[in-house]
Amino acid sequence: MSTPKIDEIGFWSEVKLEIVRDYASAYSKILSKQKSISRYLYIDAFAGAGFHVSKRSGEFVSGSPLNALNIEPRFSEYHFIDLNPARVAGLQELSDGSNDVVVHHGDCNCVLLEEIFPKCQYSDFARALCLLDPYALSVDWQVLQTAGRMKSVEIFYNFMMMDANMNVFWRSPERVSTEQRARMTAVWGDESWRDAAYKKEQKSLLDEGGFFEEKASNQRIAQAFKDRLRNVAGFRYVPDPIPMCNSSGAVVYYLFFASPNATGHDIVEQIFKKHAGRAANG
């Protein structure tokens, strides 16, 4: 079995790991005290090798699976997903045969919908915290919409703005390939992303019929996606996302949180405020 590749991560990713860890700890404490809840799951859809190397310090950094496994009280179940066989083997070793840990090898879009979300039904008094931390624009909208309509799943989701800007949100949208447009449609859920990403501007006051499309700001696009999480996916509470920036100040992704309950929303808003300055100075 090959050794899994250990990812080097930027400071913004270290901040994200702290945010998720802080909330997962609070989440577990709260859910463990609710006698009506039969079980609560921790789900990591892009689990990786379980740990990383910091680009800043060169030191090992615990990944989200390891952070979750170290939280007390423990979650009822842990579900780690990865496409890479070597990483799957590493995650299995990391879990050390624990009965409450399941490692899944496959595409998270399928694994979540077919295998894991059915274990999180509201009617079964089950709940889940799901981390969607893709490397690119690869989480299908159906996953987000299913989670939102279940009313039992809370999510952290990275909307990969840098990938979107590099490959889809071009200043000349007609030059974007069919494949890239289709990829964004799968992530956004429909083609309304064009309305969010571009503003129609009149060419001149004298040219009443002439318009051109101007790319919208990152903030406007993020706001539009927040509105979709609330109004289309059905999450009742979606705080403003936190932009995670690299050392050049460019937004790598927006970290969203979406929840069916106000308590989670309020806790995450405080955590986001605590880390906002550090996230903007990656």
N, C-alpha and C positions, 0 to 999 in steps of 0.2 A: 504494500500500500504506500503510495507516494505521500510525502509530507505536505500538508496544506500550506499554500502561500500565505505569508503573514502580511497583511496590508499595512502600509504606512499611512497614518492619518494626520491631517492638519489640525490646528488648534481648535477650529470651529467644530470638528467632530468630537474632540474631547469635551467641549462645552455641551454638545448635544447629549453625549453619554451621561454627563452629570445631571442634565435636565430630566432625562428619562429615568435614571436611577432614583432621583429625589422623588419624582411622582410615583413611581412603582412602589417605593417604600411606604409612602403615605397611603396609597391605594390598598396595599395589602393589610396595613394596620386597620383601616376602616372596614374592609370587607370581612376580615377575620372576626369582627365583633358582631356582624349581622347574622343572627341565628337563622334567619329565613333563607339565606343564600346557601344552596347545596354545594357549590364549588365555584372557584374563580380561577381563570386560566391566564397565564402569561404566554403571549404568542410573539415570536420573533420571525418575521417572514424572510429576512435576508440575514441570517444569523452569522454567517462568516465562520472564521476559525475559532471564535470565542475570545480572542485577544488580538491586540494590534501593537504597532510600534509607533511612537510619537515622532513626527518629523522634527519637532523642536528639540527634544531632549535625547532621542534615540532609545528611550526607555520603553519597556513593555507597558501597555495600557490595557486594563481589563475591558473586554467587549461587553455588549449588552447581555449576552447569555450568562456570562460569569457574574456580572453585577446582579442579575436577577436571581441567580442561584444562591447568592450570599445574603439576600434580603431576608429579614426575620420580621414577622412570621412568614413562613414559606407559602407560596401560592399552592393551590390544590393540584394544579398540573402545569407543566411547562411544555411548550411545543416549539421546537426550533426547526426551521426550514432552510435548506440550501440546495442549489443546483450542482455544486461541485462535490464529486464523490470523496475527495480527500478531506474537504472541510466537514462533510457529514461524518466521516470516520473520526475526525478530531473532536467533533461535538459529542459523539457517542462516548469517546474516551473521557471527555471533560465531565460528562454526566455520571460516569462511573457506575453505570448500570442501575441508577436510581429508578424506582418503580413509577415515580411521578413525572419522569421526563420522557418525552417521545421526540425522536429526531426523524424528520421527514426529508427524503431525497426527492426533489421535484420542483416544478414551477409553482411558485406560491399562489398564482392566480387560480390554479386548479386545486392545489392542496387545501387552501383556505376554504374555498366554496364547497368542495366535495367531502373533506375529511374533518376539518377543525371547526368551522362555524356551526355545523349541526350539533356540536357538543356544547354550544353556548346559548341555547335557546332561553329566551326570557321566561317562557312557560314552564321550563324545567328549573327555574330559580338559579340559573347559572349566569355568570358574568365573565367578561374577559377584557384584558388590556392588550392591545395589538400594536406592535411596532412595525411600521412599513417604512423601511430605510433602504430604498433601492439605490443602485449605482448609477442608474439612468432613468429615463421616462419609461417605466416598464410595469407599473401597477395598473391593471385594467380598472376602469371606472366601475364596472360591475361589482368589484370587491368592495369599494367604498360605499356604493349604494346599498349593497346587501347588509353591510355592517350598520349603516345608518338606520335602515328600516327594522333591524332586529331589536333595537332599543336595549340591548344587553352588552354591546361592545363599545369600548372607547378606543380611540386610535391616536397614535402619533404618526404623522405622515410627512415625508420629505418630498416637496414638489421641486423637482430638479430644474431650477430656473436656468442654470448655466447651460445644461444640455438643450433646453428649449430655445434659448437665445442663439446658440451655435448652429442648431440644425433646423429650426422651424420658424422662429419669430424673426425673420429677416426683414430688412428694410424694403426689399423688393419681393413681396410674398409670392408673386407669380413664378419666381425662380426656384421655389422650394419643391423638392421631389414629391411625387405621389406617395412614396413609401413613408417619408417623414410626416407628411400631412396625415396619413392614415394612423401613424403611431400616436400623434397628438390627439386625434379624434378618439382613439381607444382609451387614452388616459383621461381626457376631458369628458367623455361620454357622448358627445355629439359635436357638430361642427360650429357650435356657438363660440368656440375659442377664437375664431376669427374676429368676432365682434369685440371680444375682450382685448385681443392683442393689437388691434388696429383701429385707428380713428380716421374717419373720412374728413378730409379738409378740402375746402374750395380752393382751386388753383389761384384765382384772383377775383376781386370784386366785380370785374368786368366780364368774367367767364362764368356765367350762372350755371351752365351745364357741366362744367369741368371739375372733377374731384380727383384727389389722389389719396392713397392710404398711407398714413403715418403710424409708425410703430408706437404703441402705448408704453407707458413706464412699467417697470417691474411691479411697482406698488399697485398700479391699477389692475394688472393681471392677477396679482395675488388676492386682491379684494374680490375680483370676479370669481375666483376659485373658492374663496371663503363663502361667498353667497351661494354657490352651487352645493357646497357641503351642507349648508343649512336648508336651502329651499328645494333642492332636488334630491340629495341623498337622504335628507331627513334628520340630520343631527340637530338637536335642539340648541346646543351650546357650542359655539365655535369662536374662541377668542381670536384677536388679531394674531396672525402668525409672526414668528420671530425670524428675521432674515439672518442667515448664517453666512458670513463673509470671509473671503480668503485674505491673505496678507496684503493684497493689492486693493482691498476694499470692494471687490466685485462680489455680488451675491451668488453663492454656489447653489443654495437652495433655500426655500422657505420651510420652516418647521411648523406644521399645523398640528393642532390638537382639536379633536372633535368628540363630543360626549352627549349622551342622553340626559345627563343630570347636572344640576347647578353646582354641586359640591366640587366635582372634578374641575369644572370650569374655573371656579374661584381659586382653587389651589394652584392650577397651572398658570393662571394670570400672575400670581405672586412669584412663582418660579421663573416665569419668563422675564418679569421685571428685574429679578435678582441677577439674571444672566445676560440681559440685553446688551449691556455695554461690552462685555467680553465677546459676545457673539459677533458684534459689529467690527471687532478688531482682530480678525483671525490671523 
